[in-house]
Amino acid sequence: MKHFPRAWNSEHPILLCAHGVTREVACQLLSSCKVGTFIVRFSSLAGAIVISSKVTDVPHAPENGINHLIIDEYDLSMRPLETWVRDTPWAQRLLDIENPSSTLDKRDYYLPRYVRLGYDRQE
């Protein structure tokens, strides 16, 4: 928990899903979503986090087009969770698991004030 206190303490939206969200549950939640929709969940590997995201709508794609990026404890010690989410290009819209018909722009919740000159959106 020391690597992601802000995400864990968030009540709404849920930035880090509870332990009950397995790989199978993540696939079910994301299977009918648009490409770019993601959730962040605990891995079955001790100390690891997973960014599960819908990456394709191609029929019969493995796991319904869901990708699972495993970030282990060492990776989390080198870069915070928020940075991993920010830098994962196929994870764009956070699925609100309390209201699965709603998604939220990740830039509003993961490092919202962080700007990399020349890379981030211009408003």
SVG drawing of the C-alpha trace seen along z (x, -y; Angstrom):
<svg xmlns="http://www.w3.org/2000/svg" viewBox="-24 -26 38 42">
<polyline fill="none" stroke="black" stroke-width="0.4" points="0.0,0.0 3.0,-2.3 3.4,-2.7 -0.1,-3.9 -1.7,-5.5 -3.7,-8.2 -5.2,-5.6 -6.1,-3.2 -7.7,-6.0 -9.9,-7.3 -13.6,-6.6 -15.0,-7.9 -14.0,-7.1 -12.4,-3.9 -8.8,-4.3 -7.7,-0.9 -10.1,2.0 -10.5,4.3 -8.9,7.7 -12.0,9.4 -11.4,8.1 -9.6,11.0 -8.4,11.3 -11.6,13.1 -13.8,10.4 -11.7,7.7 -12.3,9.3 -16.0,9.5 -16.2,5.8 -14.2,4.6 -15.4,6.9 -18.3,4.7 -16.4,1.4 -14.8,-0.9 -11.1,-0.5 -9.0,-2.4 -11.2,-1.7 -9.2,-0.3 -9.2,0.6 -6.4,0.9 -6.5,3.9 -4.4,6.1 -2.5,9.0 -2.5,12.6 1.3,12.1 2.2,10.7 2.9,6.9 2.0,6.5 -0.7,4.3 -2.3,4.9 -3.6,2.3 -6.3,4.3 -7.5,2.5 -9.5,3.0 -7.1,2.8 -9.1,4.1 -12.6,4.8 -11.4,7.5 -13.8,10.4 -12.4,13.5 -9.3,11.7 -7.7,13.4 -9.5,12.5 -12.0,10.4 -9.3,7.9 -8.2,7.2 -4.6,6.6 -3.1,7.0 0.0,5.1 1.6,6.5 3.6,4.0 5.6,5.8 6.8,4.5 10.2,3.6 8.7,1.6 6.4,-0.2 9.5,-1.1 11.1,-2.8 8.0,-4.6 4.7,-5.4 1.5,-3.8 0.1,-7.1 3.1,-7.4 2.5,-3.9 -1.1,-4.7 -0.3,-8.0 2.3,-6.5 0.3,-3.5 -1.0,-4.6 -3.8,-2.0 -5.3,-3.0 -7.2,-6.2 -10.6,-6.0 -11.0,-4.7 -14.1,-2.4 -16.2,-3.5 -16.9,-0.1 -19.8,-1.5 -21.4,-2.7 -20.1,-0.5 -21.8,-2.7 -19.5,-5.6 -15.8,-6.2 -13.5,-8.9 -10.5,-10.6 -7.4,-9.2 -5.7,-12.7 -8.3,-14.0 -7.4,-11.4 -3.9,-10.2 -1.4,-13.0 -3.9,-15.7 -1.5,-18.6 1.5,-16.8 2.5,-18.2 5.3,-16.9 6.1,-19.7 5.5,-18.7 3.6,-15.5 0.5,-16.3 -2.7,-17.7 -3.0,-21.4 -6.1,-23.1"/>
</svg>
